[in-house]
Amino acid sequence: MSYETILYETADNVATITLNRPDSLNAFNDQMIGETTDAFKQASRDKAVRCVVITGSGRGFSSGQDLADVQAREGDFSIGDHLRHGYHRLIKQMVRLEKPIVAAVNGVAAGAGCGVALAADLRLASDKASFILAFSRVGLIPDSGTNWLLPRIIGYGRAYELAITADRLTADKALEWGVVNRVVPHDQLMETVAAWTGPLATGATLAYGLTKRAMHRAFDQSLAEALDYEAYLQETAARSHDFSEGVAAFVEKRPAEFRGK
């Protein structure tokens, strides 16, 4: 499918989604929200894709919602409906995707752009990257999944601090707080991403997806419920080709050749 506000490429079992409105620091308008959501659906359905990268073109990851686009709308505008029919669908699509998602944060990730980065499973950041929840500066609360995702990643106190102060979180501080997995020199970001996605795209994709499902479900479960669900998913994993191959490779002392199923 052809897109106008994003780039979508696949190679070596990795799909790369590039937010591509660099003149606005990749601010989201309705079209880009819809196209990004569709790209994640496409990656989900494509059996050849076993890992997904999301990044931004130019100087930023995403500056968040395109406020000029909102201001230009005529008539009544419901921000609640805008969220429900736009960002909510995108965030749910990302969280439900049972393939690893790596956010290559190449610059600022602000507002909804921060929410999208947080919805990835792993975040690799350029040393020029930063995160900012600027919602309070315009009298709004964080959205796009941030209230659910960020406290789970860094704890309530730090998440609330970022929300009410709208302070910029630098790449180094984001690493210290656990928002990102690695920080690398800007010109080495995509090389580092490739070093991570290569093994992910040839690994035990089914197990990666089931692990993601188990961890997200456990947020809302008791220990007993989580243990029961874990056993159910482990039974599924144990019946897979990859489990049989992994055990055989271990016994035979050779690299496993996973198929992701």
C-alpha positions in Angstrom: 0.0 0.0 0.0 1.2 3.5 -0.8 1.4 6.1 2.0 1.8 9.8 1.9 2.8 10.7 5.5 4.9 7.7 6.4 7.4 5.4 4.7 7.0 1.7 5.0 9.7 -0.7 4.1 10.5 -4.4 4.7 13.8 -6.1 4.5 15.3 -9.2 6.2 12.0 -9.9 8.2 12.0 -6.3 9.6 9.3 -3.8 8.8 10.4 -0.1 9.2 7.8 2.6 9.7 9.2 6.1 9.3 7.0 9.0 10.3 7.6 11.4 7.4 6.4 14.9 8.0 9.8 16.4 8.8 8.8 20.0 8.2 6.5 19.7 11.3 8.9 17.4 13.2 6.6 14.6 12.2 3.6 16.0 14.0 0.5 13.7 13.7 -2.4 14.8 11.6 -5.4 12.5 11.0 -3.9 11.0 7.9 -0.6 10.1 9.6 -2.4 8.5 12.6 -4.4 6.4 10.1 -1.5 5.5 8.0 0.7 4.5 10.9 -2.1 2.4 12.3 -2.6 0.7 8.9 1.1 0.0 8.7 1.2 -1.8 12.0 -1.8 -3.8 10.8 0.1 -4.7 7.6 3.1 -5.7 9.7 0.9 -7.9 11.9 -0.6 -9.7 8.9 2.7 -10.2 7.0 4.1 -13.5 8.2 7.5 -12.6 6.7 7.7 -9.6 9.2 9.0 -10.7 12.5 10.1 -7.4 14.0 9.0 -3.8 13.5 10.9 -0.5 13.8 9.3 2.9 14.1 11.3 6.1 13.8 11.1 9.6 12.4 12.6 11.4 9.5 14.6 14.5 9.9 15.4 16.0 13.3 12.7 14.5 15.4 10.8 11.4 16.2 7.5 13.2 16.6 6.4 16.5 18.0 3.0 15.1 18.8 -0.4 16.3 17.6 -0.4 18.9 14.8 -2.1 21.7 16.7 -2.3 23.8 13.5 -4.4 21.0 12.0 -6.7 21.0 14.9 -7.1 24.8 15.0 -8.0 24.8 11.3 -11.0 22.6 11.8 -14.4 24.1 11.3 -17.3 23.5 13.6 -17.3 21.6 16.9 -14.2 19.5 17.6 -14.4 16.7 20.1 -10.9 15.9 21.4 -12.4 12.8 23.0 -13.7 11.5 19.7 -10.4 12.4 18.1 -8.6 10.2 20.6 -11.0 7.3 20.4 -11.0 7.1 16.7 -7.3 8.0 16.2 -4.6 7.5 18.7 -6.5 4.9 20.7 -6.6 2.6 17.7 -2.9 3.2 17.0 -1.8 2.5 20.6 -4.0 -0.6 20.9 -2.6 -1.9 17.6 0.9 -1.5 18.8 0.4 -3.1 22.2 -1.5 -6.0 20.7 1.0 -6.7 18.0 2.7 -9.9 19.0 6.0 -9.1 17.3 8.7 -7.0 18.9 8.5 -3.2 18.2 11.6 -1.2 18.5 11.3 2.6 18.6 14.4 4.3 17.2 14.0 7.7 18.9 16.1 10.0 16.7 15.1 13.3 18.3 12.3 14.9 20.3 9.3 12.7 21.2 6.7 15.1 22.5 3.0 14.7 23.5 1.3 12.0 21.5 4.7 11.2 19.9 6.0 10.3 23.4 3.0 8.0 23.8 3.7 6.3 20.5 7.4 5.8 21.6 6.3 4.4 24.9 3.9 1.9 23.2 6.9 0.2 21.6 8.5 -2.7 23.4 12.1 -1.5 23.2 13.3 2.1 22.9 16.8 2.9 21.5 17.6 6.6 21.6 20.0 8.9 19.9 22.0 11.1 22.3 20.0 14.0 20.7 16.7 12.5 21.7 14.4 13.9 24.4 10.9 13.3 25.7 8.4 15.9 26.8 4.8 15.8 28.0 3.8 19.3 27.0 0.1 18.8 27.6 -0.1 20.8 30.8 1.2 23.9 29.0 -2.0 24.0 27.0 -4.3 22.9 29.9 -4.6 19.3 29.0 -3.8 15.9 30.5 -1.4 13.4 28.9 -3.1 11.1 26.4 -2.3 8.5 23.7 -1.8 5.8 26.3 0.8 7.8 28.3 -1.1 7.6 31.6 -1.2 3.8 31.4 2.3 3.2 30.0 4.6 5.7 31.6 3.8 5.0 35.3 4.4 1.3 34.6 7.8 2.0 33.1 9.1 4.6 35.6 6.7 4.7 38.5 3.9 7.1 39.4 6.0 9.8 41.1 8.4 10.4 38.2 5.6 10.0 35.6 3.4 12.6 37.4 6.4 14.9 37.7 6.9 14.9 34.0 3.2 15.4 33.3 2.7 18.5 35.5 6.1 20.2 35.0 6.3 19.5 31.2 10.1 19.4 31.7 12.2 18.0 29.0 13.6 14.5 29.7 17.1 14.2 28.1 18.3 11.0 26.6 20.7 10.4 29.5 18.1 11.0 32.1 15.7 8.8 30.1 18.2 6.0 30.3 18.7 6.5 34.0 15.0 6.4 34.6 14.4 3.4 32.4 12.4 5.1 29.7 14.9 3.9 27.1 17.0 0.7 26.8 20.1 2.3 25.3 21.5 5.7 24.3 24.0 5.9 21.5 25.7 8.6 19.4 23.2 10.1 17.0 25.1 8.9 13.9 25.2 5.3 15.2 21.5 5.0 16.0 20.2 3.1 13.0 23.3 0.9 13.0 22.6 0.0 16.6 18.9 -0.6 15.8 20.0 -3.1 13.0 22.2 -4.9 15.5 19.2 -5.4 17.8 16.6 -6.2 15.1 18.7 -8.8 13.3 18.5 -11.3 16.1 14.9 -10.4 16.9 13.9 -11.0 13.3 15.4 -14.5 13.3 14.5 -15.4 16.8 11.6 -17.2 18.5 8.9 -14.7 17.4 6.0 -16.8 18.8 7.7 -16.8 22.2 8.4 -13.1 22.0 4.7 -12.4 21.2 3.4 -14.7 24.0 5.8 -13.0 26.5 4.4 -9.6 25.5 0.9 -10.9 25.9 1.7 -12.4 29.3 3.4 -9.3 30.7 0.6 -6.9 29.5 -2.1 -9.2 30.9 -0.3 -9.5 34.2 -0.8 -5.7 34.9 -4.4 -6.4 35.6 -4.2 -9.9 37.2 -3.6 -11.3 40.6 -0.6 -13.5 41.1 -2.7 -16.6 40.9 -4.4 -15.4 37.7 -1.0 -14.5 36.2 0.5 -17.9 37.0 -2.5 -19.7 35.5 -2.3 -17.6 32.3 1.4 -18.1 32.2 1.0 -21.9 32.3 -1.6 -21.7 29.5 0.7 -19.6 27.2 3.7 -21.8 28.1 1.7 -24.9 26.9 1.1 -23.0 23.6 4.8 -22.2 23.3 5.8 -25.8 24.1 3.8 -27.1 21.1 5.6 -24.9 18.6 8.2 -25.7 16.0 10.5 -23.2 17.7 10.5 -25.0 21.0 11.3 -28.3 19.3 14.0 -26.7 17.3 15.4 -24.9 20.3 15.7 -28.0 22.3 17.2 -30.0 19.4 19.8 -27.2 18.8 20.7 -27.1 22.4 21.3 -30.8 22.6 23.2 -30.8 19.3 25.2 -27.8 20.3 24.4 -25.8 17.2 22.6 -22.5 16.5 18.8 -22.8 16.4 17.0 -22.0 13.2 13.7 -20.5 14.4 10.8 -20.0 12.1 8.7 -17.8 14.4 6.0 -20.4 14.8 
